[in-house]
Amino acid sequence: MPKSKSINLLPQEEFDASIVGRVLKWAMGTFRIIVIVTEMIVMAAFLSRFWLDAQNSDLTDAIKNKTAIIEAQSDFEKEFRQLQKKLAISKALAKDVKPTDKVDLVTSKIPGEVVLTAITTGEGTLQVKGSSASEIGIMQFIANLKAEKSFKTVELNSLKSSEDNQSGITFIVKVTY
């Protein structure tokens, strides 16, 4: 069997002694370390990809589940919002002053000799037409209305003697609330 000889093209003794040889030896050792560290980083990134994929999959499933829950509740949410709007409207209407309450209040202030012939309601106002046998009854009626705290103003708009009844006096009173 023939003996094998190894051939080293770079002589060891002279190569280690020269500056170029030392720089090349240092560079080869340093680059080996850099390659090993780079390979470790690449392997860590490759292995962490499995963990990141699992997290991504879990988050996607959670989003799908929550989306399904939200879509299932959307009809209830729409109905709930419509009821909330209706409640807000009814509360606003309940706060408004009802003209029938004010008409009842006006009629409760009528003295015995005053007779009302018409009551007209407007926005925030009442116009009361009536007749009385004397001016004292009309003045008493106006005084009773002015004594009521819920009325802002009470004005006598018209006062004239009745054409049908010579002894009667017709009047128009405007009440704002």
Secondary structure as GFF3:
##gff-version 3
##sequence-region A 1 177
A	DSSP	alpha_helix	12	17	.	.	.	ID=ss1
A	DSSP	alpha_helix	19	95	.	.	.	ID=ss2
A	DSSP	alpha_helix	99	108	.	.	.	ID=ss3
A	DSSP	beta_strand	114	121	.	.	.	ID=ss4
A	DSSP	beta_strand	125	132	.	.	.	ID=ss5
A	DSSP	alpha_helix	135	147	.	.	.	ID=ss6
A	DSSP	beta_strand	153	161	.	.	.	ID=ss7
A	DSSP	beta_strand	169	176	.	.	.	ID=ss8
###
